[in-house]
């Protein structure tokens, strides 16, 4: 009887999962909970591939449990709504980012900063209490509490909009919080990848002067001509770096690899802010020199924003025609895409066409 009741409280789902730390994904049948009173069910149309998906699949953080279905840049169409739902109706476009639950009671949750809750429920990991496993968006459907779902405007492309739910909010949130969203300010963007290219787009939409700082001189033309950056600095060129000393109000650093911070701090004006959004390894911590900070310069970090701010970001993106530059791929290309992602061979985000290529 208990088993039958459990089966009645779940529904069948299908996706692709990694079954061990090799990270190789393959077809996987599993179950999700049935749609509850406060839930919506989304038919997934597209799902972006974030670099953290690669880490989860390959257990780079040492916390993965298998089978693991990655994916937290989910967009699609609502197919079912619970009787208490008032934010969505069947047929609406909806998205899900990194977070699907929080305690709802702590100071952070009360301040619409659910991503900083001490008891978060993430889109593709284990619940904080060790309970039901959550499988991500490399799948056909997703069930989520309506509070943690994002309304996707009709004029925002679904494939280009999917990465905004992680990469987009990760750069938008610190720009807003640290006041790096004012027209006429000068902001630097370190790294021109999935996060960096969106940081450029949002900064330009805010009316800011944007300088891309990169170790790859080959990216200069795409930074300026394709993305609209005002200038480009090859960070290994001493003369270029020296010419920019003391010119920037803030820097959004998207690089996850270990790299020196002093040259970046030198680029800041007095009271300038260096904001880290790339997740570095705990085994190889960055070194922060004290002397440059005495110019009232700040080094801080930021995660993705809360649900309210994520909706604000999506609406802003739709208004200003901001979407990620993506390479849409079929589901069965995902392992090749992961290998390419590990090598940095993507401009700038892979997005899986779930609706047309996820075959059972």
C-alpha positions as CSV (number, residue, x, y, z in Angstrom):
1,X,0.0,0.0,0.0
2,X,2.8,2.4,0.9
3,X,4.6,1.7,-2.4
4,X,1.4,2.3,-4.3
5,X,0.8,5.6,-2.5
6,X,4.4,6.7,-3.3
7,X,3.9,5.9,-7.0
8,X,0.7,7.9,-7.0
9,X,2.6,10.9,-5.6
10,X,5.2,10.8,-8.4
11,X,5.1,11.1,-12.2
12,X,7.4,9.7,-14.9
13,X,10.2,11.8,-16.3
14,X,13.0,11.3,-18.7
15,X,16.3,13.0,-19.2
16,X,20.1,12.5,-19.4
17,X,22.2,11.8,-16.4
18,X,25.8,11.2,-15.4
19,X,26.1,7.9,-13.4
20,X,29.6,8.4,-12.1
21,X,32.5,10.9,-12.0
22,X,33.5,10.2,-15.6
23,X,30.7,12.8,-16.2
24,X,29.5,11.0,-19.3
25,X,25.7,11.5,-19.7
26,X,23.3,9.0,-21.0
27,X,19.5,8.5,-21.2
28,X,17.8,8.1,-17.8
29,X,14.3,7.4,-16.7
30,X,13.3,8.8,-13.2
31,X,10.3,10.3,-11.4
32,X,9.3,13.8,-10.2
33,X,6.7,14.7,-7.7
34,X,3.2,15.2,-8.9
35,X,2.0,18.8,-9.3
36,X,1.1,20.1,-5.9
37,X,-1.4,22.9,-4.9
38,X,1.4,25.6,-5.2
39,X,3.3,24.0,-8.0
40,X,3.5,24.4,-11.7
41,X,4.7,21.8,-14.2
42,X,6.9,23.0,-17.1
43,X,7.4,21.2,-20.3
44,X,11.1,22.0,-20.9
45,X,11.9,23.5,-24.3
46,X,15.5,24.6,-23.8
47,X,18.1,24.2,-21.1
48,X,21.4,26.0,-21.0
49,X,24.7,24.3,-20.1
50,X,26.5,26.1,-17.3
51,X,30.1,25.4,-16.4
52,X,28.9,24.2,-13.0
53,X,26.9,21.5,-14.8
54,X,30.3,20.1,-15.9
55,X,31.6,20.3,-12.3
56,X,28.5,18.5,-11.0
57,X,28.7,15.8,-13.7
58,X,32.4,15.2,-13.0
59,X,32.2,15.7,-9.2
60,X,34.8,18.5,-9.4
61,X,33.4,19.9,-6.1
62,X,33.4,16.6,-4.4
63,X,29.7,16.8,-3.5
64,X,28.0,15.1,-6.5
65,X,25.7,12.2,-6.0
66,X,24.7,9.9,-8.8
67,X,22.7,9.6,-11.0
68,X,23.0,13.3,-11.5
69,X,20.8,15.2,-14.0
70,X,22.4,18.6,-14.5
71,X,20.7,21.8,-15.7
72,X,19.5,24.9,-14.0
73,X,18.9,27.3,-17.0
74,X,15.4,26.0,-17.8
75,X,12.8,27.6,-20.0
76,X,9.6,26.1,-21.3
77,X,5.8,26.2,-21.2
78,X,3.5,25.7,-18.2
79,X,1.4,22.5,-18.7
80,X,-0.2,22.3,-15.3
81,X,-0.9,24.6,-12.3
82,X,-1.9,23.8,-8.8
83,X,-5.2,25.1,-7.4
84,X,-3.4,27.8,-5.2
85,X,-1.3,29.1,-8.1
86,X,-2.0,32.7,-9.2
87,X,1.3,33.6,-10.8
88,X,0.9,31.4,-13.9
89,X,-1.7,29.8,-16.1
90,X,-1.4,26.9,-18.5
91,X,0.3,28.0,-21.7
92,X,2.5,30.6,-20.0
93,X,6.2,30.8,-20.7
94,X,8.2,30.1,-17.6
95,X,11.8,29.5,-16.4
96,X,13.7,28.0,-13.5
97,X,17.2,29.1,-12.4
98,X,19.5,27.8,-9.8
99,X,17.1,27.8,-6.8
100,X,13.9,25.9,-6.3
101,X,13.4,26.3,-2.5
102,X,14.5,28.1,0.7
103,X,13.5,28.3,4.3
104,X,11.3,31.3,3.6
105,X,11.8,32.5,7.2
106,X,15.3,33.8,7.6
107,X,16.4,37.4,7.2
108,X,17.7,36.8,3.7
109,X,14.5,35.2,2.5
110,X,12.5,38.0,4.0
111,X,14.7,40.5,2.1
112,X,14.1,38.6,-1.2
113,X,17.6,37.2,-1.2
114,X,16.7,33.5,-1.2
115,X,20.0,32.6,-2.9
116,X,21.7,33.5,0.4
117,X,19.5,31.4,2.6
118,X,21.4,29.0,4.8
119,X,19.0,26.2,3.8
120,X,18.6,26.4,0.0
121,X,17.2,23.8,-2.2
122,X,19.0,23.8,-5.5
123,X,17.7,22.8,-8.9
124,X,19.9,19.8,-9.4
125,X,21.2,18.5,-6.1
126,X,20.0,17.0,-2.8
127,X,17.6,18.8,-0.5
128,X,19.3,20.3,2.6
129,X,17.6,17.8,4.9
130,X,19.0,14.8,2.9
131,X,15.5,14.1,1.6
132,X,14.2,13.8,-2.0
133,X,16.8,14.1,-4.7
134,X,16.4,16.9,-7.2
135,X,17.1,16.3,-10.8
136,X,17.9,19.2,-13.1
137,X,16.7,20.5,-16.5
138,X,18.3,18.1,-18.9
139,X,14.9,16.5,-19.0
140,X,11.4,16.7,-20.4
141,X,9.5,18.2,-17.5
142,X,10.1,20.1,-14.3
143,X,7.8,20.6,-11.2
144,X,8.5,23.7,-9.1
145,X,6.8,25.9,-6.5
146,X,5.4,28.9,-8.4
147,X,7.4,31.3,-6.2
148,X,10.7,30.0,-7.6
149,X,9.5,30.1,-11.3
150,X,10.2,33.1,-13.5
151,X,7.8,34.7,-16.0
152,X,9.5,34.8,-19.4
153,X,8.3,37.8,-21.6
154,X,6.9,36.9,-25.0
155,X,9.5,39.1,-26.8
156,X,12.5,37.3,-25.2
157,X,13.8,34.4,-27.2
158,X,13.7,31.1,-25.2
159,X,17.0,29.8,-26.3
160,X,18.9,33.0,-25.7
161,X,16.9,33.7,-22.6
162,X,17.7,30.4,-20.8
163,X,21.3,31.3,-19.8
164,X,20.0,34.5,-18.3
165,X,18.6,32.5,-15.4
166,X,22.1,31.7,-14.2
167,X,24.8,33.6,-16.0
168,X,22.6,36.7,-16.5
169,X,21.5,37.1,-12.9
170,X,25.0,36.3,-11.7
171,X,26.4,39.5,-13.3
172,X,23.2,41.7,-13.1
173,X,22.8,41.3,-9.3
174,X,26.3,42.6,-8.3
175,X,26.0,45.5,-10.7
176,X,22.8,46.6,-9.1
177,X,23.9,45.9,-5.5
178,X,27.3,47.6,-5.7
179,X,26.0,50.6,-7.7
180,X,27.7,49.6,-11.0
181,X,24.6,50.4,-13.0
182,X,24.8,54.2,-13.5
183,X,25.2,55.8,-16.9
184,X,28.6,57.3,-17.5
185,X,30.5,55.0,-15.1
186,X,33.4,53.0,-16.3
187,X,33.3,49.2,-15.6
188,X,35.8,46.5,-16.5
189,X,34.8,43.0,-17.3
190,X,37.4,40.3,-16.7
191,X,36.9,37.2,-18.9
192,X,34.8,37.0,-22.0
193,X,32.8,33.8,-21.6
194,X,29.3,32.9,-20.6
195,X,29.2,35.4,-17.7
196,X,31.5,38.0,-19.2
197,X,29.7,38.5,-22.5
198,X,26.4,39.1,-20.6
199,X,28.1,41.5,-18.2
200,X,29.2,43.6,-21.3
201,X,25.6,43.6,-22.6
202,X,24.0,44.6,-19.3
203,X,26.6,47.3,-18.6
204,X,26.1,48.8,-22.0
205,X,22.3,48.8,-21.5
206,X,22.9,50.7,-18.2
207,X,24.8,53.3,-20.3
208,X,28.2,52.6,-18.9
209,X,31.7,52.7,-20.6
210,X,32.9,49.0,-20.7
211,X,36.4,47.7,-21.0
212,X,37.0,44.0,-21.5
213,X,40.1,42.6,-19.8
214,X,41.2,39.3,-21.2
215,X,44.2,36.9,-21.5
216,X,43.1,36.2,-25.1
217,X,44.0,39.0,-27.5
218,X,42.0,37.2,-30.2
219,X,38.8,38.2,-28.4
220,X,39.3,41.9,-29.0
221,X,37.3,42.1,-32.2
222,X,34.3,40.2,-30.8
223,X,34.4,42.2,-27.6
224,X,34.2,45.5,-29.4
225,X,32.6,44.8,-32.7
226,X,30.1,42.1,-31.7
227,X,29.3,42.9,-28.1
228,X,29.7,46.6,-28.1
229,X,32.5,47.0,-25.6
230,X,34.2,50.4,-25.7
231,X,37.8,49.1,-25.3
232,X,39.8,46.0,-24.7
233,X,42.9,45.3,-22.6
234,X,45.2,42.3,-23.2
235,X,46.0,41.7,-19.5
236,X,49.5,40.3,-20.3
237,X,50.5,43.6,-22.0
238,X,52.1,45.7,-19.3
239,X,51.8,48.9,-21.3
240,X,48.0,48.4,-21.9
241,X,47.5,47.7,-18.2
242,X,49.6,50.7,-17.0
243,X,47.7,53.0,-19.4
244,X,44.4,52.0,-17.6
245,X,45.5,52.4,-14.0
246,X,43.0,54.3,-11.9
247,X,40.4,54.6,-14.6
248,X,37.6,52.2,-13.5
249,X,34.7,52.6,-11.0
250,X,34.3,48.9,-10.8
251,X,35.3,45.5,-12.2
252,X,33.2,42.4,-12.6
253,X,35.6,39.5,-12.4
254,X,34.1,36.4,-14.0
255,X,37.2,34.2,-14.1
256,X,37.2,31.0,-12.0
257,X,40.9,30.1,-12.5
258,X,43.5,31.4,-10.1
259,X,44.8,34.8,-11.2
260,X,46.6,37.8,-9.7
261,X,44.3,40.5,-8.2
262,X,46.8,43.3,-7.7
263,X,46.9,44.3,-11.4
264,X,43.1,44.5,-11.4
265,X,43.0,46.5,-8.1
266,X,45.4,49.0,-9.7
267,X,42.9,49.7,-12.5
268,X,40.3,50.9,-10.0
269,X,39.7,54.5,-9.0
270,X,39.7,55.5,-5.3
271,X,36.6,53.8,-3.8
272,X,36.5,51.4,-6.7
273,X,35.1,47.9,-6.4
274,X,36.4,44.5,-7.6
275,X,33.5,42.0,-7.6
276,X,34.3,38.3,-7.9
277,X,31.6,36.2,-9.4
278,X,33.7,33.3,-10.7
279,X,33.8,30.3,-8.3
280,X,37.5,29.5,-7.5
281,X,38.7,26.3,-6.1
282,X,39.0,26.2,-2.3
283,X,42.3,24.3,-2.7
284,X,43.9,27.2,-4.5
285,X,42.7,30.4,-2.8
286,X,43.4,33.8,-4.4
287,X,45.8,36.2,-2.7
288,X,44.5,39.6,-1.9
289,X,47.3,42.2,-1.3
290,X,46.5,44.7,1.4
291,X,48.3,47.8,0.1
292,X,46.1,48.5,-2.9
293,X,43.0,48.3,-0.6
294,X,44.2,51.3,1.4
295,X,42.9,53.5,-1.5
296,X,39.4,52.7,-0.2
297,X,39.1,49.9,-2.7
298,X,36.9,47.0,-2.1
299,X,37.1,43.3,-3.0
300,X,33.8,41.5,-2.6
301,X,31.9,38.6,-4.1
302,X,28.4,37.9,-5.2
303,X,26.2,34.9,-6.1
304,X,23.0,34.9,-8.2
305,X,20.2,37.2,-7.0
306,X,16.9,36.2,-5.4
307,X,13.7,35.5,-7.2
308,X,12.4,39.0,-7.3
309,X,15.7,40.4,-8.7
310,X,15.8,37.6,-11.2
311,X,12.4,38.6,-12.5
312,X,13.6,42.2,-12.6
313,X,16.6,41.1,-14.6
314,X,14.6,39.1,-17.1
315,X,12.2,42.0,-17.7
316,X,15.1,44.4,-18.1
317,X,16.7,42.0,-20.6
318,X,13.5,41.8,-22.6
319,X,13.1,45.5,-22.6
320,X,16.7,46.1,-23.8
321,X,16.8,43.1,-26.2
322,X,19.5,41.3,-24.2
323,X,19.9,37.6,-24.7
324,X,22.9,35.3,-24.5
325,X,24.9,34.4,-27.6
326,X,24.2,30.7,-27.9
327,X,25.0,27.6,-29.8
328,X,21.9,25.4,-29.8
329,X,22.7,21.7,-29.8
330,X,20.7,18.4,-29.8
331,X,20.6,16.3,-26.7
332,X,22.8,13.6,-28.0
333,X,25.6,16.2,-28.6
334,X,25.8,17.0,-24.9
335,X,28.9,14.9,-24.1
336,X,30.9,16.6,-26.9
337,X,29.6,19.9,-25.7
338,X,30.9,19.2,-22.2
339,X,34.3,18.4,-23.6
340,X,34.3,21.6,-25.6
341,X,33.1,23.6,-22.6
342,X,36.0,22.2,-20.6
343,X,38.4,23.6,-23.3
344,X,36.6,27.0,-23.5
345,X,35.4,26.2,-27.0
346,X,32.1,27.9,-27.0
347,X,30.8,31.3,-27.9
348,X,29.3,31.8,-25.4
349,X,26.8,29.3,-24.1
350,X,25.6,25.9,-25.2
351,X,21.8,25.5,-25.0
352,X,20.1,22.1,-25.5
353,X,17.0,21.9,-27.7
354,X,15.0,19.7,-25.3
355,X,11.7,19.9,-27.1
356,X,12.9,18.6,-30.5
357,X,15.9,16.4,-29.6
358,X,15.2,14.7,-26.3
359,X,14.1,11.3,-27.6
360,X,12.9,8.5,-25.2
